[in-house]
């Protein structure tokens, strides 16, 4: 990858990022249709999530490193805050987390390929057969590990969703738990500083995993209060 000019790499990566956001929006809307929630209000919520996610991804990266770029943790946080604001503005009370559950890994699976092309989020030095030459050394293609993990999570969540195995919003909590597990594991292969044997992302993922597991357990133990709207046949 070092053979490509840095500006060329980002020129190639940019449209892949656009495809990632487009894929996330498409999956979100498909989920909204399956849940009987495809409406103008839901479209506004989706737009708020995308814009807030993009803003949060860039802002947290700038605050954390002082450099331009994107971080998915900031994207999720920014999107979540923007969705809450938009729902309150529109008076929407029904849970919308499940609509984002599949959209997030769908977008990440593609977006991490853009990270690989652009050269950010690179891995540690490695001597493996599939190592890539980047930033002056042979390294783990950590971005592709994250892309693969997101694709696997997407498949698992889609299978659970088709079986209607979780109460409403359970898919979102399960997706959050899978994201934290995946990121914690792949962080081992990324070239980032660690403090007390943990990177900042791993510490955040530990806290996030506990939170999502707790929320999912509470949801599963709670008595059902409403049924999930019937899905369209696939």
C-alpha positions in Angstrom: 0.0 0.0 0.0 3.0 2.3 0.6 3.5 2.4 -3.2 0.4 4.5 -3.6 0.6 8.3 -3.1 -1.1 9.4 0.1 -3.4 11.8 -1.8 -4.3 9.1 -4.3 -5.1 6.7 -1.5 -7.6 9.1 0.1 -9.0 10.0 -3.4 -9.8 6.3 -3.8 -11.1 5.9 -0.2 -13.5 8.8 -0.3 -16.1 7.2 -2.6 -15.9 3.9 -0.6 -16.8 5.9 2.5 -19.8 7.3 0.6 -20.8 3.8 -0.3 -20.6 2.8 3.4 -23.0 5.6 4.4 -25.3 4.7 1.5 -25.3 1.0 2.5 -26.1 1.9 6.1 -29.0 4.2 5.0 -30.3 1.4 2.7 -30.2 -1.2 5.4 -31.8 1.2 7.9 -34.7 1.9 5.5 -35.2 -1.7 4.8 -35.5 -2.4 8.5 -38.0 0.4 8.8 -40.1 -1.1 6.1 -40.0 -4.5 7.8 -41.1 -3.0 11.1 -43.8 -0.9 9.6 -42.0 2.3 10.4 -41.2 3.7 7.0 -42.5 7.3 7.3 -41.3 10.9 6.9 -40.5 11.0 10.6 -38.3 7.9 10.3 -36.5 9.4 7.3 -35.8 12.5 9.4 -34.4 10.3 12.2 -32.2 8.4 9.7 -30.9 11.7 8.3 -30.2 13.0 11.8 -28.3 9.8 12.6 -26.2 10.0 9.5 -25.3 13.7 10.0 -24.7 13.3 13.7 -22.6 10.2 13.1 -20.5 12.0 10.6 -20.0 15.0 12.8 -19.3 12.9 15.9 -16.8 10.7 14.0 -14.8 13.7 12.9 -15.0 15.6 16.1 -13.9 12.8 18.4 -11.0 11.9 16.1 -9.9 15.6 16.2 -10.2 15.8 20.0 -8.4 12.5 20.6 -5.5 12.8 18.2 -5.5 16.4 17.0 -5.6 15.1 13.5 -8.3 14.9 10.9 -10.1 11.6 10.3 -13.0 9.5 11.6 -13.6 7.2 14.5 -16.6 4.9 14.6 -17.0 5.3 18.4 -17.5 9.0 17.9 -19.8 8.3 15.0 -22.0 6.0 17.1 -22.1 8.5 20.0 -22.8 11.5 17.7 -25.5 9.6 15.8 -27.2 8.5 19.0 -27.4 12.0 20.4 -28.7 13.4 17.1 -31.4 10.7 16.9 -32.5 11.4 20.5 -32.8 15.1 19.6 -34.7 14.5 16.4 -37.1 12.0 18.1 -37.9 14.5 20.8 -38.3 17.2 18.2 -40.8 15.1 16.2 -42.5 13.6 19.3 -41.6 10.0 18.3 -41.8 7.6 21.3 -41.4 4.2 19.7 -37.9 2.6 20.0 -35.8 3.0 16.8 -32.6 1.3 18.0 -33.3 -1.9 16.0 -33.4 0.1 12.8 -29.7 1.0 13.4 -28.7 -2.4 14.6 -27.9 -3.8 11.1 -27.2 -0.5 9.5 -24.1 0.1 11.7 -22.2 -3.1 10.9 -23.3 -2.8 7.2 -21.7 0.6 7.0 -18.6 -0.4 9.0 -18.0 -3.5 6.9 -17.6 -1.2 3.9 -16.1 1.8 5.7 -13.2 -0.3 7.1 -12.2 -1.1 3.5 -11.9 2.6 2.9 -9.7 2.9 6.1 -7.5 0.2 4.6 -7.1 2.0 1.3 -6.7 5.4 3.0 -4.1 4.0 5.4 -5.7 5.0 8.8 -6.3 2.6 11.7 -3.4 0.4 10.6 -2.1 -2.6 12.4 1.0 -3.6 14.3 4.1 -4.9 12.6 3.7 -8.6 11.6 5.5 -11.3 9.7 2.3 -13.2 8.6 1.8 -14.3 5.1 -1.1 -11.9 4.7 0.7 -8.9 6.2 0.6 -5.7 4.1 3.3 -3.1 3.7 2.0 0.1 5.1 3.6 3.0 7.0 7.1 1.7 6.3 6.7 -1.9 7.6 4.8 -5.2 7.1 1.7 -5.0 9.2 -1.5 -6.7 10.2 -4.4 -5.5 7.9 -6.3 -4.6 11.1 -8.8 -2.6 9.0 -9.8 -5.7 7.1 -10.1 -7.7 10.4 -12.6 -5.1 11.5 -14.4 -5.3 8.2 -14.7 -9.0 8.4 -15.9 -8.8 12.1 -18.6 -6.3 11.1 -19.7 -8.5 8.2 -20.0 -11.5 10.5 -22.0 -9.4 13.1 -24.3 -8.3 10.3 -25.0 -11.9 9.3 -25.7 -12.9 12.9 -28.0 -10.0 13.6 -29.9 -10.6 10.3 -30.4 -14.2 11.3 -31.7 -13.2 14.8 -33.9 -10.5 13.2 -35.6 -12.9 10.8 -36.5 -15.2 13.7 -38.0 -12.4 15.7 -36.1 -13.8 18.6 -35.7 -10.6 20.6 -38.1 -8.0 22.0 -38.0 -4.6 20.4 -34.7 -2.8 20.9 -33.0 -6.1 21.8 -31.4 -6.3 18.4 -29.7 -2.9 19.0 -28.3 -4.0 22.4 -27.1 -7.3 20.9 -25.4 -5.4 18.0 -23.8 -3.0 20.5 -22.5 -6.0 22.5 -21.1 -7.7 19.3 -19.4 -4.4 18.3 -17.7 -4.1 21.7 -16.5 -7.7 21.6 -15.2 -7.4 18.0 -13.4 -4.1 18.6 -11.8 -5.2 21.8 -10.4 -8.3 20.1 -9.1 -6.6 16.9 -7.6 -3.8 19.0 -4.9 -6.3 19.9 -3.6 -6.1 16.4 -3.8 -2.3 16.0 -0.7 -0.1 16.3 -2.0 2.1 19.2 -0.6 2.9 22.6 -1.8 0.9 25.6 -2.1 1.9 29.2 -2.1 -0.8 31.9 -2.3 -3.3 29.0 -5.4 -1.8 27.6 -5.9 0.8 24.8 -8.5 3.6 25.3 -10.8 1.8 22.8 -10.5 -1.5 24.7 -11.4 0.3 28.0 -14.4 1.9 26.3 -15.4 -1.5 24.8 -15.3 -3.2 28.2 -17.6 -0.6 29.7 -19.8 -0.7 26.6 -20.0 -4.5 26.7 -21.2 -4.5 30.3 -23.7 -1.8 29.5 -25.2 -3.6 26.5 -25.2 -7.0 28.2 -27.0 -5.5 31.2 -29.6 -3.7 29.0 -30.2 -6.8 26.9 -30.6 -9.0 30.0 -33.1 -6.5 31.6 -35.0 -6.4 28.3 -35.2 -10.2 28.1 -36.4 -10.5 31.7 -39.0 -7.7 31.5 -42.6 -8.8 30.8 -43.7 -8.1 27.2 -45.6 -4.8 26.8 -46.1 -4.8 23.1 -45.5 -7.0 20.1 -43.1 -6.2 17.3 -44.9 -5.1 14.2 -45.3 -7.9 11.6 -42.4 -8.0 9.2 -42.9 -8.0 5.5 -42.2 -11.4 3.9 -38.7 -11.8 2.5 
